[in-house]
Amino acid sequence: MSALKPARASGPAAPAGQSVEPPEPPAAAPARIVVAARALPRLVLPAVNRFFCPCPRGLEPALAAELTALGASAVSPTAGGVGCRGPIALAYRINLEARLPSRVLLLLSQGRYQGDDDLYRLALDVRWEEWFTSDQTLRVDVTAIRSPLTSLNFATLRIKDAIVDRLRERSGARPSIDTAEPDVRIAAFLHDGDAVLYADLSGAPLFKRGWRAGRETKGEAPLKENLAAGLLAVSGWSADQPLIDLFCGAGTIVIEAAQIALGYAPGLGRTFGISNLAIHDPALDTALRAAARDRFDRRSADRTGPALRIAGSDIDPAAIALARENLRAAGLAAEAVRFDTVDAADATPPWPAAGVIVSNPPYNERVPIAIEHWRAIGATLRNRYGGWRALLLTSDRGLPGQLGLRERRKTPLFNGAIECRLFEFEMRMRAAG
């Protein structure tokens, strides 16, 4: 079994390995910047490194296109995410600018294993003392597909023990474990007899943009921000088209759309796990953030283009109030999104031009809605939204029949663990008179 070690710029190229998705850790606050990590010399990585970016299942093609646009090479979609290659600057850009990934993982080591002791030796061979200090807190996550091991908990313990033992041997002290808000996150994936170790460069999941904090601002069964952005990507909506969410809840879809239209980088309001590692380049981080802020400021100040035509409506006035609060917290002006309290069955287009409806309506298993109400919503779409496209995400595969509409296409997506379909409907223009 072999382990692949991190290298300095003069060393060998970063290893290529199987692209895999680690488990999604519980919600946590954005990563804290730990001064102790700066006591280490900055570790310079090779010019090309191997990354893996998990994403909601079903969004892999859209994420591959997003990573390519950010300059990634060797982009390879796989179930649950996308692998790619690039310089460490690419990881900073993904953290800051990409909307679809859940996190950015840097491949550190890989090897064959048969038992837990093999995992211990694989992890022990990584030069952890070059990446972070024993003063920092640590979390290890392990996920597996067809692993021969009987206990993932014990596998996690053995990897953690190897990291702790190596740091204690090199520094005389051991790091503490913090499963809620760790300074450093290490992810491992086990597939058959192959093991891969990753450094998590994001910290808190990337769908945590920093503007929706606390349960009270999430609304009923909210979409994660990266899935909301994914719906927009799959829909083909562009910023010059009108956009409406008829079931906007706390506003996630329309706020993502407004940030896209105004060029607001989703990571501007938070920090990232890379800041706690010895590979952190503060000057690069500062420069990329300044460039992103400048792009947003310039686009926001440009009043020569057309005004945004983005609207959200909901039957619940409390949800609309939360959406307006979230819009402000997201760094956008109140006029960026039009919000209205209205039943979807009574809605009318706020602009004469046709556009796109993108919504996550309540699923029947969590919010029972009478079939008569769905029929009324379908009639409203047919009679008032001629020329529009409507894309509705739901786990209820009978929704088209309840609306009395026939879908043009359906895209399988996952909202967390819930298997859904994004149904697309085209509303025909009705003849005048």
Rosetta blueprint (number, residue, H / E / L):
1 M L
2 S L
3 A L
4 L L
5 K L
6 P L
7 A L
8 R L
9 A L
10 S L
11 G L
12 P L
13 A L
14 A L
15 P L
16 A L
17 G L
18 Q L
19 S L
20 V L
21 E L
22 P L
23 P L
24 E L
25 P L
26 P L
27 A L
28 A L
29 A L
30 P L
31 A L
32 R L
33 I L
34 V L
35 V H
36 A H
37 A H
38 R H
39 A H
40 L L
41 P L
42 R L
43 L L
44 V L
45 L L
46 P L
47 A L
48 V L
49 N E
50 R E
51 F E
52 F E
53 C E
54 P E
55 C L
56 P L
57 R L
58 G L
59 L L
60 E H
61 P H
62 A H
63 L H
64 A H
65 A H
66 E H
67 L H
68 T H
69 A H
70 L L
71 G L
72 A L
73 S E
74 A E
75 V E
76 S E
77 P E
78 T E
79 A L
80 G L
81 G E
82 V E
83 G E
84 C E
85 R E
86 G E
87 P L
88 I H
89 A H
90 L H
91 A H
92 Y H
93 R H
94 I H
95 N H
96 L H
97 E H
98 A L
99 R L
100 L L
101 P L
102 S L
103 R L
104 V L
105 L E
106 L E
107 L E
108 L E
109 S E
110 Q E
111 G E
112 R E
113 Y L
114 Q L
115 G L
116 D H
117 D H
118 D H
119 L H
120 Y H
121 R H
122 L H
123 A H
124 L H
125 D L
126 V L
127 R L
128 W H
129 E H
130 E H
131 W L
132 F L
133 T L
134 S L
135 D L
136 Q L
137 T L
138 L E
139 R E
140 V E
141 D E
142 V E
143 T E
144 A E
145 I E
146 R L
147 S L
148 P L
149 L L
150 T L
151 S L
152 L H
153 N H
154 F H
155 A H
156 T H
157 L H
158 R H
159 I H
160 K H
161 D H
162 A H
163 I H
164 V H
165 D H
166 R H
167 L H
168 R H
169 E H
170 R H
171 S H
172 G L
173 A L
174 R L
175 P L
176 S L
177 I E
178 D L
179 T L
180 A L
181 E L
182 P L
183 D L
184 V E
185 R E
186 I E
187 A E
188 A E
189 F E
190 L E
191 H E
192 D L
193 G L
194 D E
195 A E
196 V E
197 L E
198 Y E
199 A E
200 D E
201 L L
202 S L
203 G L
204 A L
205 P L
206 L L
207 F L
208 K L
209 R L
210 G L
211 W L
212 R L
213 A L
214 G L
215 R H
216 E H
217 T H
218 K L
219 G L
220 E L
221 A L
222 P L
223 L L
224 K L
225 E H
226 N H
227 L H
228 A H
229 A H
230 G H
231 L H
232 L H
233 A H
234 V H
235 S H
236 G L
237 W L
238 S L
239 A L
240 D L
241 Q L
242 P L
243 L E
244 I E
245 D E
246 L L
247 F L
248 C L
249 G L
250 A L
251 G L
252 T H
253 I H
254 V H
255 I H
256 E H
257 A H
258 A H
259 Q H
260 I H
261 A H
262 L H
263 G L
264 Y L
265 A L
266 P L
267 G L
268 L L
269 G L
270 R L
271 T L
272 F L
273 G H
274 I H
275 S H
276 N H
277 L L
278 A L
279 I L
280 H L
281 D L
282 P H
283 A H
284 L H
285 D H
286 T H
287 A H
288 L H
289 R H
290 A H
291 A H
292 A H
293 R H
294 D H
295 R H
296 F H
297 D H
298 R H
299 R H
300 S H
301 A H
302 D L
303 R L
304 T L
305 G L
306 P L
307 A L
308 L L
309 R L
310 I E
311 A E
312 G E
313 S E
314 D E
315 I L
316 D L
317 P H
318 A H
319 A H
320 I H
321 A H
322 L H
323 A H
324 R H
325 E H
326 N H
327 L H
328 R H
329 A H
330 A L
331 G L
332 L L
333 A L
334 A H
335 E H
336 A H
337 V L
338 R E
339 F E
340 D E
341 T E
342 V L
343 D L
344 A H
345 A H
346 D H
347 A L
348 T L
349 P L
350 P L
351 W L
352 P L
353 A L
354 A L
355 G L
356 V E
357 I E
358 V E
359 S E
360 N L
361 P L
362 P L
363 Y L
364 N L
365 E L
366 R L
367 V L
368 P L
369 I L
370 A L
371 I H
372 E H
373 H H
374 W H
375 R H
376 A H
377 I H
378 G H
379 A H
380 T H
381 L H
382 R H
383 N H
384 R H
385 Y L
386 G L
387 G L
388 W L
389 R E
390 A E
391 L E
392 L E
393 L E
394 T E
395 S L
396 D L
397 R L
398 G L
399 L H
400 P H
401 G H
402 Q H
403 L H
404 G L
405 L L
406 R L
407 E L
408 R L
409 R E
410 K E
411 T E
412 P E
413 L E
414 F E
415 N E
416 G L
417 A L
418 I E
419 E E
420 C E
421 R E
422 L E
423 F E
424 E E
425 F E
426 E E
427 M L
428 R L
429 M L
430 R L
431 A L
432 A L
433 G L
